[in-house]
Amino acid sequence: MSQFIVIEGLEGAGKSTVHAHVVAWLQARGISVVSTREPGGTPLAERMRHLIKEVHDEPLTVEAELLLMYAARVQLVRNRIEPALAADCWVVGDRHDWSSLAYQGGGRGIDSDLIRQIKRAVLGDFAPDLILYLDLDPVVGLARAQIRGELDRIEQEQLSFFERTREVYLSLAKQEPKCRIIDASQDETTVKESVLTALETWFVSLAK
């Protein structure tokens, strides 16, 4: 049975690297995999990504940012993720719904109930089967992001924004049985081992 795996975390947590490890691990077991990212993942959703990520002369309101995130998410789920799952492909996503609760909810201060209402209205009960949350102190994450290159509009936010975002992530992760918390402050090899161990344990449980 096809599964939807999502990798969540702050900037600099190593989501792209972990994403590659997860895809390789699945493919080594003969599983067909589709990779996605949010915001983005389809031609239209990628255009919305630019609207969300780029700095504009006209300020992007927090409400418009949230709605753009969900517009891009719906495009991705309906036009790519669900068709892939229906074709017995597994999907590995870089971010999904928790990002809105953490960033637009925790970071921007939008009421979480409103975010959940929007989610239910446009995506119903669609949800990942496994979430790998890469936990990292935002001070460390932002330092890593700065080394990586020029920061986008959201990455330029104040440290307090990311501290609030992390608080929501941790709260969600601790309450969700489908989530595995990975200490992303460890070196890359140790993070990889932690991720693959979590994957193997979860994979075995699917067969029971």
N, C-alpha and C positions, 0 to 999 in steps of 0.2 A: 504494500500500500504506500502510495507516495506521501511524502511529508514536507512540511514547510518549516525550515530552520531559520531563525533570525539572530543576527549578531547586533547587540546594542552597546552603547558606551559613549563617553565624551570624546571630544577631539583629542588626538594623540594616544588613544587607548590601544591602537593597533588593530582596529576592525578589519582593514583591508588585508593585512597579513594573516589574521585568523581566518578570514573568509577563504583565502586561498588554501589554507591548511584543511579546512572542513571540506571544501570541494574535492581536493586531492584524496582525502581519506574516503569519501564516498565513491569516487570514481575507481579507486583501487579495489572496491568491493563490487564492481560491475554495475553501479547505479548510475543511471542517466541523470545529469544535474543541469539545472538552469540557474544562472547567477543573476541577481538583481541588486539594485541599490535605490535608496530613497534620500531625498526626492529624486525622481528620474526613473530610468528603466524602460521607457518607451520614447519614441520621438517627441510626442507632445509633452510627456511628463518631463523630459530633459529640458524643454524650453521653459517649463514652469520652474525647474530647478534654477535656471539662470536668473529668473525674476526674484526668487527667494534668496539666492546666495550673493548676487551682485550688489554693489553700493549704487544707489540711485540719487539723482538730484532731488526727486520728490520722496520724502520719507515713506517707507512701507509700513502701514499701520499693523499693529499686532494681530488685529482681527483678520486683515487681508492675508497676512503671513500664514495664519492657521488655515484659512480657507484654501489658499494655494497649496498648502501641504496636503490637504485632503483631496483636492482636485487631482493632484499628481498621483496620490496614492490610489484613488479609485481607478484612474487610467491604467496604472500598473497592475492592480489586482485583477480587474476585469479582462484586460487585454493581453496579459502575459502570465501572471501567476496562476490564476484559475485554469486557463487552457493547458498550461504545463502540467499541473497536478492531475487534470483529467486525462492527460496522455501518459500517465504513470511516470512522469519525471519528478524527481525531488527538486525543491527550490531552496536555494540558500540566499537569504536577503541581508544586505547591509542596511540596517535600520528598518523599522516598521512603526506600528501604532504607538508604542511606548515613547518614541522620540517626541511625539506631539504632547503627550502628557508631561514629559520631563522638560522639554524646551519651551513650548508655548504655555504649558501649565505652570510648572515650577519656575522656569526662567522668566517668562513674560508676565506671569501672574494671572493668566486667563483661568476662569473657574473650571475645575476638572470635570464637574458635572456637565457643563456645556460641551466640552470636548468629547465626552463619552456619548452625549446625545447626538452630536454630529456623526460620530463613528457609527452608532447604531442605525442612524438614518440612511447612511450611504453604503455601509458595508455589512450591516447586520451583525451576525455572530462570527464572522470570519476572523480567524485568529491563528497564530503560529502553533506548531506542535511542540517546538522546543525553542527556548530563548537562551542564548549565551550572553550574559551581561558581563562586559569587561569593566571592572571597577577600578577607578584610578583617581587619585587626588588631582583636582583641576589645575593646581599649580604645576604639577609635573606634566600633565597633558598639554597645557598651553605652551609650555617650554618646548615640548616635542613638536607641536604644530608649527611653532615659529621657525624651528630648524628646517622643517619640511618645505617651507616656502611662504609666499605672500598669503596673509590671512583673508578669508572672505568676510562678508558682512556680519554673519553670526559669530564667527571666530574672533571678531574684534570687540565683542562685548566685554564688560567688566568681569573681574574674577567672581564677584558676588553672584552674578548671573549663573555662572557654571556651578557654583556651590549650591545654589537652590536647585539647579537641574539635577545634580548628583543626589541630593536628598530625596527627590522624587523617584529617581531610578532605584535607589536602595530600598525605598519603601515598597515599590512595586515588586522588586526582585525577591524580597523576603516573604512576600505574601503569595507568590505564584509558584505552585508545585512544578510547573513546566519550565521554570527558570533554573539555570545553573550559574552561580556567581563565580567569576574567574578573577583572581588578583592580577590585574594588568600592570602592577608596579614591578613584577618580577622580570627577569631577563627573558629574551624572546624564546629561548629553548625551553625554559620552565613553563612559560605561558602556553607554548605549543603542547607540552606534555599534559598540562592540566586540562586543556581543551579536548585533546584526544581521549584522555581518560574519561572525561564527562560524556563524550560522544559514545565511547564503547559501552559504558554502563547503561546509558539510555537505549542504545541500539539493542542490547541484550534484552532489556525489559520489553521492547516491542514484540519480541518473539514469544513472550510468555502468555 
